[in-house]
Amino acid sequence: MLEHPNFDPVAIRLGFINIHWYGIMYLVAFAQFVALGRLRLRQNHIAALGWTKEHIDDMLFYGVLGVVLGGRLGEVVFYNLSYYLANPLEIFMVWKGGMSFHGGFIGVLFAMWLWARNSKMPLAHVYDFIAPLVPLGYAAGRIGNFINHELPGRVVTSNLPWAMKWPGIADPVHPSPLYQALVDGLLLFILVWIYARKARPALAVGALFVCLYGCARFFTEYFRTPDYEVNLLGMTISAGQMLSLPMILGGLLLLWLAYANKFEPKIDLPAQEKPKRKKTK
């Protein structure tokens, strides 16, 4: 049986200022967004759409706000509403962890809508551009959860070679944050990145990411201790699985519509001026 390294969640102490590993992982996530975004610019079909480095830098600002605000509000509303209503000041203590991917996902969708409107870029192209940049950032967040001793897995027998002794838990458990970093993060990145290397119908890349993330998260939730469980059509599923089902169904629908060319941006060409007749004297 493995043993959790029991890291100190604080990476650096500078007097009264503490820099947490969880925050550093978010910086890593934002840095890889920029790095992968610039790699995307080298792809011919991306360059042909007019994407530039300046676009990536501008999107990052909007994306950070969407991730942090949406992720925290999602954690409050989807998972621990009664607790945070009783302890409202803790809503702002993001260094303790507690960021919902589904909330962050909604926040980023809204933030990118605002950016697309201001920059005059087609929204479908924006979602397609950022979709392959998300999974590795998600993986960095899950590593932050692991360092913070958060999101322990379900209890498992010690016969499992990678069963882990988790801080504060007597029985061995699945190291579920690492599962999610590998499956929901790294594996999803590989699949979406390969798919996005070629030109696809508008919104197809974004739709594939939504569907595959929902599937991956639904699977890895079986190994994670649920925040709470619900009964759906006679089946007991976790809160994370319940929130992932709309992503799976919605992603499939959007993918079908994308290949039906329902999201191709309409380009309004200026009306041609009629040739002026020469006046005869």
Secondary structure by P-SEA (a helix, b strand, c coil): ccccccccccccccccccccaaaaaaaaaaaaaaaaaaaaaacaaaaaacccaaaaaaaaaaaaaaaaaaaaaaaaccccaaaaaaccccccccccccccaaaaaaaaaaaaaaaaaaacccaaaaaaaaccccaaaaaaaaaaaaaaccccccccccccccccccccccbbbbaaaaaaaccccaaaaaaaaaaaccccccaaaaaaaaaaaaaaaaaacccccccbbbbcccccccaaaaaaaaaaaaaaaaaaaaaaccccbbbbccccccbbbbbcc
